[in-house]
Amino acid sequence: MRILVTGGAGFIGSAVIRLAIARGHHVVNLDALTYAACLENLASVESSPHYAFEHADIRDRAALDRIFVEHQPEVVMHLAAESHVDRSIDGPGTFMETNIIGTFNMLEAARKYWVESGRPESFRLHHVSTDEVYGSLPPDPEIQFTEDTSYDPRSPYSASKASSDHLVRAWAETYSLPVLVTNCSNNYGPYHFPEKLIPVVTLNALHGKPLPIYGDGSNVRDWLYVEDHADALLLVVERGEVGRTYNIGGENERSNLQLVQTICGILDRLRPRDDGSSYSELITFVADRPGHDARYAIDPSRIREELGWRPSVTVEEGLERTVQWYLDNEDWWRPLMNRHGVGQRLGTGK
């Protein structure tokens, strides 16, 4: 397939591109190269004849029209988004512009291209979203998000993503644009930008800094290894039913405290501290994030039953791989520590 990936220099987008090219697809990476983008994520494929890069912003409609005409994609995988909840609390405007207006521009550019191409049946626009649009769950393990769960976003980030989901479905209903929507749980793995929980804890531990945990650490997330997610996204593009939504989960619920304790145990084995103490002694509870959702959990029955997909990596296996990757790739993460906001407490709401 000829795939146009938006946000391909980001964490999930770069994983999708690496896998897509490994499977023989032709990929155009459209990325604005904002603060969390990193073209080094794609060093392994940048010389491939199947890869092309377009430095462009999804808020720039003229650039989108040009890219569609020049590259003639059969599939659009729309991942470009501002994604850090804490940053959305401090500065929601950028999230509204990129996630809502940017998605509107993508839909209109895709619709124009699709119509002018004769409405090919093979064309797809796959919108990649988050489980955070569904809001917060009680602790009962029997209660999970399904594709029919009502939307209840609680942060500027999740509200902007919920808005973009609604736009995509409206363009499908109004204009018959062939779309697919996926909502995923928390991703982690190699190349994760060092402002999210797992890289923050790993890198702080290596530097002997406090390991910050919001509130009492009881907030629960379902953890999805990024390479599993990339596999699921390509499967949905290839075999998913047009107009359908698929929830993609890792089937690995852990509280934030459990997650951090697991990382500490891995580091205790792989990189013991000089004084012999455990990294868990660095755990520090800090003021909670405003509006912090208590629990996310995905029921992945639809994608499992309709497309035969399940995650292949448990959270313990994935964390082991991830921590080892950070230990082995200091040249990748070290320069990113100097980018704006990295290493600072964001999202206090003050």
N, C-alpha and C positions, 0 to 999 in steps of 0.2 A: 504494500500500500504506500501511497504518498501521503504522509501525515504531517500536518502543521501542528506543532506543539507550542502553546503559549506558556511563558514562564519556564522554559526548558533549562535555564541556568540555575533554577532553584533546586531545593532538596528533592522533592518528589518528581518534578519535571525532568531533572537530569537522570534519575533512575529509570524513568520511562524511556528516555531517549537511548540510554545505553542498552537497554534490553531490546528495544525496537530495532536498532541497527544490528544487534547480534542476531536477530531473527530475519534479517534481510529486508526490512522496510526502508524506504527513503524518508528522511526526516528533515523538516525545516524547523529550526528553533527560533521562535520570535520572543525576544526578551528585552526589557528596558534597562536591564542591569542596574536595578536599584540596590539598596544597601545589602540585602541578603543574597543577591545573586553572586555566582562564582563560576566563571567559565572553566576554572581548573577542574570542576566536577566532570567535565566532558573531555578532558585531555586524552582519554583512551579512544575517543571516536572522532576527534576534531579533524583528523586527516583522512577520514573515510570518504570515498566518493559518494556515499549515500547520505552525507550530512551537509547541511548548509545552515548558516547563521544569519539572522536578520536582527540588527539592533533597532528596535522599534518599541513604541509604547502603545498599549491597547486603547489608550485615550486619544490616540491620533488616528482618526478615521481615514484620512487620505493615505496614510502609510499602510493601513490594513487593506484598503482596496488595491493598492499597488502590489502588495505581497500575494494576495489571492490570485491576481491576474498573472503574475510572473511565475508562481510556483504550482498553480493548478492542483491544490490538494484534493484528495479523495475523502480525507477524514480530518476533522479538527479536534484536537484534544486540548480543551481550554483549562489550563491550570494556573495561569497568571493571576495572582491575588496578593494583597497584603494579608498576612496570616497570623501575626503575633498578638494575642489578646491584650497583653499588657501595653503594647504600643497603641492599640486601638483605644484604650482607656485614656491615654495621655494625649493622643492626637487623632480623633476619629475622622477628620476631614479626608485624609488621604485614603482611608478605607472606603469611604462613600464614593470618592472619585474613581478609584481603581476597580473596586469589586462590583459596583453598581453601574456607573457610567461606562467603565471599560467593558463590562459584559454586554451592555446595550450596544456598544459599538461593534463588538465581535458578532453579535447576532445579526445586526443590520448588514455588516460587510459580508457575512456568510450567506445571508439570504439573497443579497444582490448577486453574488457570485453563483449561487445555486440556480437562481432563476435564469440568469443569463447563460448558464451552461446547459439549459434545457431540463432542469430539475432531475438530474441523474439519480436513479434509485439507490445507487451504491453510496451516495454522499451521507455523511453523518457529522453532527456536531455533538461531541461528548463533553459535557460540563462536569467538572470534578469539584465536589463540594465536601462538606464536613458534617459529622454527626452533631456538632454543637448547635445546629439550627433547631434541633428538637428540644433543647432546654436541659433540664436537670431531672434525674431519676431518683426515686427513693432507694434505700439499701436492699430491698427485696430482690434476690438474684433471679426470681422468676419474671421480673419486669424488665423488658429490654426495648430498645428502639426498633421499630419495624418501618417499612416503607410507607405505612399508613399512619404513623404517629403524627399528631398535629404539631405544627411548628410553634416554638416558644422560645425564641432567642433571648439571651440575657445580657450580652455584651455588644458593644459597637461592632466588633468583628463578626460575631455570629449573626447579628441583625443584617449586616451588609451581605453576608453569604446567603442568608435566607431570601433577601431581596433578589439576589442574582438567580437563585433557584426558581423563584416565581417568574422572573422575566423569561427564562429559558422555556418553562412550560407554557407560558402565555404565547410565545412565538411559535411553539409547536401547534397550539390549538388555533391560533388566529391565522397563521400563514402556512400551516402544514410543514414547517421546517422539520426535517428529520433529526430528532435529538435523542440523546441518552443522558441520564443523570446518575451519578454515583455519589454516595455520602459515606465517608470513611471515618474510622476511629483514629486515635492518636498514632501518628507515624514516628518511627525512630530508625536509626541505622547509620551507616557510613555517610559522610558528607552532610550531616545535620548541622545547620548553622548554629554557632555557639551562643545562642541566647535562650534556647529551649531547655527544658528541665534536665534531660539526660546528658547532653554535652556540658551544661553548666556544672552539674554535680561532678562529672568525670574530671573536667579541667580544674575546677576549684580544688578537688581532692589532690590532684597531682601537684598543685601549688601550695598545699597546706592551708587553704582558705576555708572559712565556714561553708557548710553545705546547706543552703537556705531551703527550708520547706515551709510553704504557706500554711498558716493556721496550725492545726494539730496533725496534719499529714493524712487525714482520713479520707480526703477526696479521692474518688476511684475513677480510673480511666481504663479503657480497653486498648491494649498496645498492639500495633500492627507493624511488622517489619517492613521497611520501605520497599525492598525487592519483591516481597510477596504482593504488596499493593500494586506495584508496577505490572506484575504478571496478571493480576485481576483486571486492571484497567485495560490492558491490551485484549484480554479475553472478552470483555464487555463490548469493545469496539468491533471485534471480529464476529461475535456470535450473539450479542445482546439484542433483544427485541426493541425496535425503534419505538420511542415514546415511553419506555420502561425506566423505572428507577431501581437501582440495585444498591443495597447497603453492604459495605465491605468492612468486616470486622476481623480482629486478630484472634478472637476467642481467648483472650489473655487479660482478664481483669486483675488489676492490682491497685492497692492504695498507693498514694505518692510516697508514704513512709516505707511501705514494703519494697517499692521500686528502688528507692535510694539505698536501703539496707542491702539489697541484692547487689547493686553496683559496688558498694563498699566491700562486700565479701569477695567479689571478683578482683577488685584492685588489691585487696589484702593478699591474694594468691599471686597475681601477675606482677605487681610492683609494690612489695612490702615497704612500709615506712621504716625509716632508719632507726627509730626508737622502739620498733616492734609493736606499737599500739595499732589499733584498728582505725581505719578511716571513718568508721561510724561515730567515733568520738568527736568528729568535726560537725556532726549534724546540729543545725541550729534552726529553731522554729521562729519564724518571722511573722509580722502582721499579715493577715490574710488579704488576698486580692478582693477588691470590691465586687460583689455579685458572683463570687466563685461558685460555679456549679458543683453540686455534691458528687454526682456520679454520671458517667456515660457508659452505656453498654449496648452493643449492637446484636440483634438477632439476624444472623447471616443466612437464614433458611432459604431465601429466594435465590441468591446467587449459587448456593450449594446445590439446590434441587434443579434449577433450570439450566445452569451452566457447568455444574460439576466442579466448582472451585471451593477449595478450603485453604487456609493458611498452612504453610509447611514448616514454619519456624515458631517454636515456643518462645515466650518472653525471656526465659532463662538462657536459651541458646542464642537468641538474638542479642541480648545484652552482652554476652560473652564475646560475640563477634564484634559488636560495636565498640566496646571498651578496648579490645585488642587493636581495632582499626585506629582509634585515637592515639593509642600508644605508639603505633607504627607510622603515623602520618602527621607528626608535629609540623612539618613544612607546609601542610595544608592549613591547619587551624591557627598557627601562630600569627600570620598576618591579619587574620580576621578579627583578632582580639582588639585591634585598634580602630575598628569601625564604630560609627556613632551609636552609643547606647549599650554596646556590648560590655558586660561586666558591671552594669549599673542596675540598681533596683528601679524598674519601671512599673507603671500601672497602679500607683498608690491612690489615684483619684484626687490628689491634692492639687 
